[in-house]
């Protein structure tokens, strides 16, 4: 959560003043040359949908890539995880070569990106805009 302050009675820009608790007033020598009183309000931060979607896609695609490559080196490694992914993603068959690893990675990138975008959108929709 972030704190911001706004001039009472006018449309001055938002100022960043550290170490003031929410709900307190603060007198700042500025805002047109005269001292003004400011009131701190707590703001709920919003998620950047594109950034979270890309991060989730890269994370999920990277996880499937890492487990798929490890499974090629050690055939028993991550078998249950890859079988679960194969049951969700049509055409993906783990353990059949590098083409399968690439297919699973691409599915993971797309699936993670869509999931991350939906999560961020729902969070921004359901989170309160601000609290006093």
C-alpha positions, 0 to 999 in steps of 0.5 A: 500500500502507498501513502499519498498527500493532496492539498486540501481545497485545490488540485495540487500535485501529489506529494511524497512525504515519508514517515507520516501515518495514514489519517494524520495531517501534515503542514507542508511549506509549498503549494503556491508559496503558502503553507497548506495542510495535507491529509494522508490517505491509504491507497491500495495498489493495482496490479499491472495486467501485462506485466503480471501476465508476462511474468506468470507465462515465463514462470510457468513455461520455464517450469515446464521447460526445466522439468521437461529437460530434466526428465530427458536426462533422468527419465523418472524425474518429474514424471507425475508433473509432466503426465498432469501437464499432458492431461491438460495440454492436447498433443503434449506427450512427455518423454518423447524428445525435444519436440515434446519439451518445446511443445510443453513449454509453448503451452506453458507460456500461453497458459501462464500468460492467460492465467496471470492476466485473468488473476491481475484483472480479477484482483484489480476488479475486486480490490478496493480503490482506496481506504480512508 
